[in-house]
């Protein structure tokens, strides 16, 4: 994405769809950028065969990755069982981590959230290969999923492993972990629930600690150990090969109730329009 595109993000705009309709887009900055949606080989085959069974595509509101304000997910219904532990992974990539977890813990529901179609398709291929039945995937913006699509206090663990560090200073505003994000995480986690994070970017790790430590809703677990449930993925191997240091962080959702100010902020997201479309819409 060019610097000109980033500089226009907060300017109100609409796009004409060629059929007499004006499409409106988010005013807020999103944490993802343009990537190809083209599927290749086994990805295409897995998508055609399994997407209707495993991909949750809620009604859209402003763009192809948005989630309409009225949409609510019934977790028990989509997994076909009541009372199972539920783990949400934000940015599941190629599905290596969630596949490993689902195979190891068949009694747990795994609900990755991903915007990129090729990553979702690769995960579907893994599902086909292993035969796991305890994964469903949300194709959409994680911030909106946590804001209103997932039920309150409905998940046991939240995973955010290697989110885009947006390492250039002018792009730092696109990072997922910003002060407005912990209240969304607190909304969906059960009291006593666990929030796990990992990054190979030291400066981003410091920002994560600063942001989440400042939240009244989370208590940091003092440990430097790697989360044993996180397999060594191809992405992490590349980071290690470049000499990057991996930081694992763990937080516990305490029993502090959400403030009225934070609750009100969840409603504001429904009113945000304007800006350029999130760039996945450019096909």
N, C-alpha and C positions, 0 to 999 in steps of 0.2 A: 504494500500500500504506500502511495506516495505521501509526502508531507503535505501536499495540497489537499489530498483527500482527508487526511486527519484534521487539517485546519478548518474544514467545512462541517465537521461532525455536529456542531451545535447550532447550525443555521437551519431555520425552518424551511422545508421544501416538500414538494410532492412530485410524483412521477406519473406521467400519462401512460396508461397501459395499451393504448392503441384501439381501445374499444369504447371510448367515451367515459372511462372511469379514472378517477384520480386515486392513486394508492398512497397511503400515508405510512410513514416509517418512524422508528424510535427516535426520540430526542436524546436519550441517554447513550453513553458510549458503551459498546459491547467489548467483550474480552477476546473475540475471535476475528479472523480476517479471511480474505478470499483464498479458497483452494479449489482445485478441480473437483467436480462431482462425477466425473466420468468413471465408470466401473469397467474392470478388465477381467476377462476369463472367469475364474472361479468366483470372483466377487459378484459378477453379474448373474451367474447361475444361482449362487446362494441367495441373492436378493430376490430374484424371481420366485424362488421356491419357498423361502422362509420368512421374508419380510412381513407378509400378512399375519403370521403367527406370533412373531416376536417383537416387531417394531410398533411402538405406540406413537401415533401421529395425531395429537390433539388438534382441534380446530385452531386455525391461525387468526391473528388479529391484525398485524401490520406487515408481516413479512413471512417468509417461508420457514423461519426458525422461531418465530414468536409463538406464544401460547395465549389464546383468547382468555380474557379476564374471567369468564364464567366457567371455564373448564376446571373440573376437579377429578382427580384420579382415585379410583377405588382399588386399592392395592390387593385386597383379598380377592376381589373379582378377577383381576387380570392374571393372578397367579393360581387361582382356583383352590385356595386354602386359607384358613383362618389361623391367626396366632403365630405365624412363623416370624422369626427375626428377619429384619429387612435392612440391607446395606445399599446405600446409594453411592455410586462413583461418578464424579464429575470429570468429564474429559477422558473417556475410556480408551481413546486411541485405537489401536489394532485389536484390542480385546484380550491381550495376554494376561493381564492381572485378573480381570473378572472371570475369565475362563478357568484359570488356576483355582480361584476361590470357590467357584460354583461346583467344580469337580470335588474339591476337598470338603465342602460343606453343603451337601444336598438338601439339608433341612432348612437352609437359609435362603430367603429371596434376595436376588441381586438385581439391582435396577440402575444400570449405567445411563448417564445422560451425555449425549454426543451430538454435535451439529453436523459433522462431516460424514457424508454418505459412504465414501470408501472405507472409513474406519468401521462404521456400522456393518457394512457388507463383509469385511474381514472377520468381524466378530461372529456374524451369522455362519460363515464358513467353519469357524472353530466349533460353534454349536452343532453343526451338522456332523463334524468329525468325531466329537466326543459324545454326542447324544444327551448333553445336559438339558434338563427341563426347567431349571430354576433361575433362568435369566429372562428378563424383559427389558427392552431398551426404549428410552425416550429420545426421539429426534427433536431437539429443541434447545432453546437458550436456558442454561442452568439457573441463571438468576431469576427468570420468570417461573421456572419449575418450583423453586424453593419459595418464591414469593406467594404463589397462590395455587399452583397445580397439585402439589403434594399436600396431603392433609397435615394439620398441626400435630406435633408430637407423634409422628407415625413411623419414624425410622430409628434404628438402633445404632447405626454407624454411618458416618459420612466420610468419603475418601476424596481427597484432592491431591493426586500424585502428578508431579511435574507439569503444573500449569504453565502456559506460555509466560516466560519471564519479561517479555517486552523490554529488553535490556537497554535500549536507547532511551536516554532521559526524557526525550520529548514524547515517547510512547508509554512511559510508566503509568499514565492515567488509564491505560487499557488493562492493566493487571486485574485479575479476578479478585484477589484479596485486597480489598479497599475497606475503609471504615463502614461503608453501608452494607457490606456482605455478612459479617457475623450475626446481625439480627435475623437475617434470612435463614442462616444455618440453625440458629437457636429456635426459630419457629418450628422447624420440621423435626428436630432431634427430640427424642424422649428425655426427660430428666435422668441423668446418669448415663446418657448416650455418649458415644465417642466420636470425636472429629480427628481424623488422621490426615497429615499433610506430608509431602516430600518435595524437595526441589534440589536441583544441582546448581543453583545460582545463589551464591552466598549473600549477595545484597538483597535478593528477594526473600531469602530466609529471614533476614533481619527485619524486613518490612512485615512479613507474616507475624513474627513474634510481637512486634510493636503494635500492630493493628489488633490482633486477637487478645493479647494481654490487656489491652485497654478496654475490651468489652466486658461489661458486668456479667455476661451470661456464661462465661467459660473459665475454667481453671486449668492451668497448664500442668501436665504430668511431667515431672522432672526425670527425663530419661534421654539418653543419647543413642539408645539401641535402635537398630533397624527393626521395623515392623516385620515379624517373621511371616506374616501372611502376604507380603508383597514380593512376588518373584522378581528375579533380575531380568528385566525386559531388554529388548534390543535397543530401545531408546536410552535406557540407563547405561548400557554397555558403551554406547557412543560417548556419553558424557564422561564416564570414567576413563576412557581411552584418551580423552582430551585433558585429563588431569583435574577434572572438576570434583568438588567435595559434595557429597550427598548429605543433606540435612533432613532428618525425620523429626516431625513434631506431633505431639498428641495432646489433645484437650478433652476435658470432660464437661458436658453440659450440666451446669448446676441448676438449682431450683429457683433462681431469680426470675420472676415473671417479666415478660416483655413490657416495656414502657408504652404508654399511650402514644408517645411521639413515634416510636418505631412501628407500632401497629398502624398508625396513620400513614407512615411512609409506604407501607405495602399497598395502600389504596392509590397512592400517587402514580405508581408505575402504570396503572391502567389508563391514566389521563395523558401520558406522554406521547406526543406525536411530533413529527418534523424530522429534520436531519436527512442525511443520505440513507438509502436502504442499507441494512446490514449486507455486506458485500457478497454473501453467498447467493443473493438474488440475481446477480449479474451472470447470466448464462450465455 
